[in-house]
Amino acid sequence: MTMLATPAHEVLSPTHRKLETVPDRGTLSQRNTTLDLIPSGRTTTLDLKPISVPVPGITKDIEVKIASEREEWEEAFELVAGNYRARGYEAASQKRFRFTPYHALPDTVTFVAKQAGHVVATFSIVPDNTLLGMPMESVYGQEIADLRLKGHRMAETTSLADTGLSVREFLQVFVALIKLAIQYHHTQGGNTYVITVNPRHKAFYAKVLGFQPLGPCRSYATVQDAPAEALWGNPAVVLANAPRMHEEIFGKPLPPQALMAPKMSRDLVRQFTNLSSQGDPACVEDLIAYRDRYGSPRRW
């Protein structure tokens, strides 16, 4: 299956390798985002598992869900590493996973499609934040800044990978994942989605998903200088450019139980970092410290 997205640039630039200071809470969102540290044994909504949603239109029994268990995250990050190396987006490595500091942000969410208990497709979304920003800013910084100034509350789709799916199967699975991710993003207060794609797949995102160009083709150093283009969308853009997809995504709300996103534990974040080709332990420790003290760095 051909990789559609080019989620490039997830590795931090040298200027972002370490958070030298913790930003003043007063400069962040006014939401009450402090993290509840729950004593062992107490049951909270954070302990509940998100339910799966069946993928329609295919004969295979595949369901999509928000990753919430160690095995799901492991298989997702391993699949991304394999896809990236096979396509020349990442150098060969003995490390098992592709887990970047962006994945360690407390609001990043990974979505998976599962067949027979195993992950067959995945991507993650990185909401706009005050600590690292979004991956694509390393190349499309001005374009993202312009969207911010217009009040867009964004998340970037990144780390797309799949295995063992036909073109038709992948299309149905991908649309189901997109629907889940966008509806989740909206429940969190977001309203805009950005992505970088390989130029040869630009037409798919424009015609099928209704996204529109955000920036021209540029080279991405962090994926071995592969070319990519930036696109963006929101409900109005998708409705204008792809009304059928707008109805598919927004026509029927998913159950609230499918839109819960349990946080990854600190220990698991550290383990994935140490086993990742893109791991940055010093930066991740700073992110964990920020999360423990302040909660969410999301921009809205």
C-alpha positions as a printed NumPy array, in Angstrom:
array([[  0.   ,   0.   ,   0.   ],
       [  1.378,   3.376,  -0.979],
       [  1.946,   5.839,   1.81 ],
       [ -0.468,   8.737,   1.324],
       [  0.659,  11.194,   3.955],
       [  4.182,  12.452,   4.363],
       [  4.1  ,  13.343,   8.043],
       [  7.626,  14.572,   7.873],
       [  9.62 ,  16.558,  10.359],
       [  8.54 ,  14.915,  13.587],
       [ 12.081,  15.103,  14.89 ],
       [ 12.682,  18.262,  16.855],
       [ 14.898,  20.95 ,  15.453],
       [ 18.063,  21.645,  17.459],
       [ 16.431,  24.695,  19.007],
       [ 13.649,  22.505,  20.371],
       [ 15.743,  19.646,  21.725],
       [ 15.314,  20.781,  25.318],
       [ 12.754,  22.991,  26.983],
       [ 15.043,  25.339,  28.86 ],
       [ 12.261,  26.909,  30.895],
       [  8.681,  26.066,  31.704],
       [  6.37 ,  28.657,  30.125],
       [  4.36 ,  30.862,  32.43 ],
       [  0.924,  29.349,  32.873],
       [ -0.551,  32.774,  32.338],
       [  0.464,  32.729,  28.683],
       [ -1.443,  29.53 ,  27.998],
       [ -5.083,  28.628,  27.561],
       [ -7.395,  29.718,  30.335],
       [ -8.977,  26.271,  30.469],
       [ -8.548,  24.313,  33.681],
       [ -6.188,  21.721,  32.248],
       [ -4.288,  20.632,  35.336],
       [ -3.796,  16.897,  35.376],
       [ -5.547,  14.927,  38.091],
       [ -3.084,  12.565,  39.738],
       [ -5.292,   9.709,  40.898],
       [ -4.288,   7.515,  43.85 ],
       [ -3.891,   3.835,  43.02 ],
       [ -7.11 ,   1.867,  43.166],
       [ -9.513,   4.688,  42.388],
       [-11.582,   4.349,  39.223],
       [-12.037,   7.444,  37.057],
       [-13.087,   8.222,  33.516],
       [ -9.399,   8.088,  32.591],
       [ -9.503,   4.351,  33.345],
       [-12.302,   3.683,  30.84 ],
       [-11.391,   2.202,  27.468],
       [-12.662,   3.769,  24.234],
       [-14.93 ,   1.505,  22.219],
       [-14.236,   0.419,  18.64 ],
       [-16.196,   1.457,  15.548],
       [-16.65 ,  -0.999,  12.642],
       [-15.324,  -0.001,   9.214],
       [-18.187,  -0.173,   6.673],
       [-18.008,  -1.185,   3.034],
       [-15.401,  -3.976,   3.222],
       [-15.598,  -7.715,   3.771],
       [-12.802,  -7.82 ,   6.334],
       [-13.788,  -7.398,   9.966],
       [-11.823,  -4.237,  10.794],
       [-12.587,  -1.718,  13.516],
       [-11.111,   1.693,  14.298],
       [-10.511,   3.109,  17.746],
       [ -8.392,   5.43 ,  19.833],
       [ -5.289,   3.591,  21.035],
       [ -5.515,   3.015,  24.784],
       [ -3.511,  -0.121,  25.553],
       [  0.213,  -0.804,  25.522],
       [ -0.056,  -3.402,  22.756],
       [ -1.965,  -1.008,  20.501],
       [  0.618,   1.752,  20.886],
       [  3.467,  -0.734,  20.421],
       [  2.048,  -2.125,  17.197],
       [  1.212,   1.353,  15.898],
       [  4.681,   2.837,  16.473],
       [  6.359,  -0.31 ,  15.143],
       [  4.206,  -0.182,  12.011],
       [  5.143,   3.46 ,  11.43 ],
       [  8.844,   2.656,  11.796],
       [  8.565,  -0.188,   9.282],
       [  6.613,   1.876,   6.751],
       [  8.947,   4.855,   6.989],
       [ 12.079,   2.733,   6.546],
       [ 10.573,   0.788,   3.633],
       [  9.73 ,   4.032,   1.825],
       [ 13.055,   5.688,   2.481],
       [ 11.654,   8.254,   4.929],
       [ 13.909,   7.   ,   7.721],
       [ 17.348,   5.431,   7.791],
       [ 17.742,   1.793,   8.795],
       [ 17.836,   1.335,  12.562],
       [ 17.864,  -1.383,  15.202],
       [ 15.326,   0.634,  17.174],
       [ 11.878,  -0.904,  17.175],
       [  9.63 ,   2.167,  17.154],
       [  9.165,   5.576,  15.586],
       [  8.05 ,   7.584,  18.611],
       [  8.912,  11.271,  18.595],
       [  8.725,  13.963,  21.273],
       [  5.49 ,  15.083,  19.616],
       [  3.967,  11.747,  20.638],
       [  4.975,  12.494,  24.238],
       [  2.857,  15.648,  24.352],
       [ -0.115,  15.034,  26.677],
       [ -2.757,  15.897,  24.042],
       [ -1.36 ,  13.828,  21.169],
       [ -3.7  ,  10.946,  20.3  ],
       [ -2.99 ,   7.827,  18.229],
       [ -5.753,   6.168,  16.221],
       [ -5.626,   2.552,  15.094],
       [ -7.497,   0.169,  12.822],
       [ -7.467,  -3.409,  14.071],
       [ -8.156,  -6.761,  12.44 ],
       [ -8.145,  -9.955,  14.49 ],
       [ -6.681,  -8.083,  17.423],
       [ -3.736,  -6.534,  15.535],
       [ -3.101,  -3.014,  14.216],
       [ -3.302,  -2.793,  10.41 ],
       [ -3.367,   1.006,  10.044],
       [ -2.617,   4.004,  12.213],
       [ -1.98 ,   7.71 ,  12.426],
       [ -1.671,  10.265,  15.204],
       [ -2.891,  13.826,  15.63 ],
       [ -0.815,  16.519,  17.32 ],
       [ -2.932,  19.451,  18.538],
       [ -1.385,  22.901,  18.306],
       [  0.518,  23.602,  21.51 ],
       [  2.779,  26.139,  23.188],
       [  5.713,  23.785,  23.851],
       [  6.767,  22.177,  20.565],
       [  4.164,  23.46 ,  18.158],
       [  3.247,  21.035,  15.374],
       [  5.705,  18.936,  13.338],
       [  5.074,  20.7  ,  10.027],
       [  6.128,  24.079,  11.441],
       [  9.756,  23.181,  10.768],
       [  8.965,  23.78 ,   7.087],
       [  5.611,  25.599,   7.009],
       [  6.074,  27.905,   9.98 ],
       [  4.681,  31.054,   8.385],
       [  1.644,  29.276,   6.963],
       [  0.772,  27.844,  10.383],
       [  1.335,  31.226,  12.036],
       [ -1.1  ,  32.804,   9.563],
       [ -3.78 ,  30.24 ,  10.427],
       [ -3.252,  30.907,  14.131],
       [ -3.699,  34.626,  13.62 ],
       [ -7.059,  33.894,  11.976],
       [ -8.193,  31.957,  15.045],
       [ -7.938,  28.411,  13.724],
       [ -7.626,  25.737,  16.424],
       [ -5.535,  23.137,  14.662],
       [ -4.279,  19.587,  14.896],
       [ -1.798,  17.973,  12.525],
       [ -2.248,  14.45 ,  11.194],
       [  1.061,  12.58 ,  11.254],
       [  2.672,   9.113,  11.355],
       [  0.362,   7.422,   8.868],
       [  1.107,   3.741,   8.209],
       [ -0.7  ,   0.569,   7.132],
       [ -0.095,  -3.063,   6.287],
       [ -1.877,  -5.845,   4.423],
       [ -4.707,  -3.743,   2.968],
       [ -5.804,  -3.448,  -0.638],
       [ -6.274,   0.017,  -2.112],
       [-10.043,  -0.189,  -1.619],
       [ -9.716,  -1.515,   1.906],
       [ -7.251,   1.189,   2.814],
       [ -9.557,   3.899,   1.493],
       [-12.461,   2.694,   3.653],
       [-10.227,   2.264,   6.696],
       [ -8.6  ,   5.654,   6.217],
       [-11.946,   7.438,   5.92 ],
       [-13.16 ,   5.694,   9.094],
       [-10.011,   6.798,  10.922],
       [-10.362,  10.364,   9.609],
       [-13.979,  10.501,  10.773],
       [-12.981,   9.299,  14.231],
       [-10.048,  11.72 ,  14.469],
       [-11.944,  14.788,  13.263],
       [-14.924,  14.157,  15.509],
       [-12.553,  13.674,  18.434],
       [-10.713,  16.903,  17.557],
       [-13.996,  18.813,  17.562],
       [-14.989,  17.442,  20.972],
       [-11.743,  18.935,  22.291],
       [-12.545,  22.389,  20.909],
       [-10.581,  22.104,  17.67 ],
       [-11.922,  23.187,  14.288],
       [ -9.115,  22.885,  11.713],
       [ -6.916,  20.059,  10.4  ],
       [ -3.519,  20.334,   8.703],
       [ -1.364,  17.728,   7.014],
       [  1.661,  17.302,   4.775],
       [  1.376,  14.855,   1.895],
       [  3.55 ,  13.488,  -0.847],
       [  2.803,  15.618,  -3.958],
       [  1.667,  12.581,  -5.932],
       [ -1.19 ,  12.121,  -3.438],
       [ -2.283,  15.751,  -3.294],
       [ -5.227,  15.125,  -5.634],
       [ -6.658,  12.476,  -3.309],
       [ -6.722,  14.818,  -0.329],
       [ -8.142,  17.653,  -2.429],
       [-10.838,  15.716,  -4.31 ],
       [-11.858,  13.06 ,  -1.799],
       [-11.344,  14.846,   1.533],
       [-11.879,  18.393,   0.303],
       [ -8.646,  19.801,   1.748],
       [ -7.081,  22.831,   0.068],
       [ -3.451,  23.886,  -0.408],
       [ -1.64 ,  25.588,   2.453],
       [  1.906,  25.706,   1.126],
       [  3.989,  24.723,  -1.925],
       [  6.121,  21.645,  -2.379],
       [  9.175,  21.697,  -0.134],
       [ 11.879,  19.301,   0.963],
       [ 11.697,  17.674,   4.405],
       [ 15.069,  16.978,   5.955],
       [ 13.651,  14.8  ,   8.724],
       [ 12.226,  12.315,   6.232],
       [ 15.399,  12.07 ,   4.161],
       [ 14.519,  15.187,   2.131],
       [ 11.355,  13.669,   0.678],
       [  9.074,  16.206,  -1.053],
       [  5.762,  17.172,   0.492],
       [  2.986,  19.739,   0.271],
       [  0.887,  21.239,   3.033],
       [ -2.92 ,  21.161,   3.004],
       [ -5.619,  22.181,   5.433],
       [ -9.327,  21.888,   5.99 ],
       [-12.2  ,  22.69 ,   8.339],
       [-15.929,  21.933,   8.157],
       [-16.658,  24.855,   5.824],
       [-13.773,  23.983,   3.49 ],
       [-14.724,  20.298,   3.363],
       [-18.401,  21.136,   2.764],
       [-17.518,  23.45 ,  -0.134],
       [-15.035,  21.104,  -1.79 ],
       [-16.315,  17.611,  -0.93 ],
       [-19.925,  17.662,   0.325],
       [-20.214,  13.87 ,   0.303],
       [-17.181,  13.567,   2.557],
       [-18.584,  16.287,   4.814],
       [-21.719,  14.193,   5.255],
       [-19.619,  11.071,   5.889],
       [-17.555,  12.777,   8.576],
       [-20.177,  14.93 ,  10.291],
       [-23.535,  13.412,   9.312],
       [-23.714,  10.89 ,  12.159],
       [-22.013,  11.613,  15.476],
       [-19.986,   8.76 ,  16.885],
       [-20.873,   7.549,  20.386],
       [-19.115,   9.456,  23.186],
       [-17.527,   6.185,  24.349],
       [-15.556,   6.079,  21.073],
       [-14.131,   9.559,  21.631],
       [-12.342,   9.009,  24.938],
       [ -8.545,   9.214,  24.883],
       [ -6.779,   7.83 ,  27.983],
       [ -3.347,   9.331,  28.596],
       [ -0.223,   7.268,  28.108],
       [  1.585,   6.653,  31.404],
       [  4.868,   8.406,  32.107],
       [  6.747,   5.096,  32.275],
       [  5.378,   4.017,  28.906],
       [  6.335,   7.351,  27.345],
       [  9.882,   6.842,  28.617],
       [ 10.035,   3.262,  27.354],
       [  8.86 ,   4.208,  23.854],
       [ 11.354,   7.074,  23.791],
       [ 14.256,   4.799,  24.66 ],
       [ 13.237,   2.254,  22.028],
       [ 12.631,   4.799,  19.271],
       [ 14.86 ,   5.831,  16.386],
       [ 13.613,   9.38 ,  16.988],
       [ 13.784,   9.355,  20.78 ],
       [ 14.953,  12.444,  22.665],
       [ 15.013,  11.514,  26.384],
       [ 16.033,  14.963,  27.636],
       [ 13.207,  16.707,  25.801],
       [ 10.697,  14.064,  26.845],
       [ 11.636,  14.439,  30.518],
       [ 10.942,  18.155,  30.21 ],
       [  7.565,  17.391,  28.634],
       [  6.667,  14.974,  31.426],
       [  7.667,  17.545,  34.048],
       [  5.496,  20.164,  32.358],
       [  2.565,  17.769,  32.145],
       [  2.831,  16.919,  35.84 ],
       [  2.972,  20.553,  36.875],
       [  0.656,  22.288,  34.426],
       [ -1.347,  19.706,  32.48 ],
       [ -2.136,  20.57 ,  28.869],
       [ -0.062,  22.981,  26.737],
       [ -2.771,  23.118,  24.079],
       [ -3.295,  26.575,  22.58 ],
       [ -7.04 ,  26.719,  23.187]])
